[in-house]
Amino acid sequence: MSRLSEQEIREGLSGLPGWTRKGEAIERRLTFAGFPDAIAFATRLAFTAEAADHHPDILISYKRVTLTYSTHSAGGLTQKDFAGARQADALAKVFGG
């Protein structure tokens, strides 16, 4: 998968409220009702990521989950990262994030 251009990254981020660019990655911090909800979200996202063979970095701090997507093999952002972010957003709604 090829890296996205700066224009493609800007366009991708414009459709993902709450996501920001952090160098060669995109990141979002979600807050859930409590620790069990944060863990449940991360666990469900793990299965989605595994099925897509594209895994975010996940940081859990009590009820906050920070997701970071980057395609390491491409050395930057690809369509896989934005697809993963959209899937994460959809799951977050289910789990109240």
N, C-alpha and C positions, 0 to 999 in steps of 0.2 A: 504494500500500500504506500502510495506516495504522500509526501508532506504537502500540507495545504499552503497556499500563498497567504500573504498578509491580508489581502482583500477577502479571501475565503474564510479566514479566521474571524475577521470582523463581522462578516455576514452570519457566520455560525453563532457567534456570541450574541448577536442582536436578537436571535430567536430563543435564547436561553436566559431568561431573567434569573438573577442571583448568581450566575457563573461569572468568574473573572479570569483574566489571563494572568498566569504567573510564569513568566519566561516561556519555555517551550511546553507548557501544560495549561490546562484549565482547571479551576478549583471552585468548589462550593461548600459552604458550611450550612448544615441543616440542624435544627433543634427539634427534639421530640419531647413528649410529655415526661419521659423518664428513661432511666437506664435500660429497662427491659425492652422498651419500644425502639431505642437506638440499636440495641443488639439484634432484635428481630429484623429490623430494616437491613442491617449490614449482612445478616445471615441470608436473607432472601436475595439481596443484591449479589452475594457471592455465587449463588446458583445461576442467576442471569448472566453474570460476567463469565462464568465457566462455560456456559452454553455458547456464548459469543466468542470464546477464546480471546477475550480482551478484559484485563483486570485493572481496576483502579487501585490507587493507594488509598487505604481507608484508615483514618485516625479517629478513634472513639475516645471522647473525654466526657464521662458521665452521660448526659443526655444530648451532647453535641457530636455530630459526625461530620468530619471534613473529608470530602472526596477529591482526589486529584487524578486527572486523566492525562496521559501522554503516551504516544506510541514509541516506546524506547527503541525498537528495532528500526524505526524510520528516523529517529533523532529529532522528533518534534510532533506536532499535531497532525492528525489525519482524520478522515471521516469516521473512523472507528471511535475516536474520542468523543465526537459530538453525538454519535449514535448511543454510546454508553451513557453520556450525560442525559440524553432524553429518556432513556430507560430508567435511570436513577430518579429523575424527576417524577416520572409516572409512579414508581414504587413509593417514593416519599409521600405522595398524596395518599396512598393507601394506608400507610403507617402513621400519618398525621404529622409529617415533617414539613 
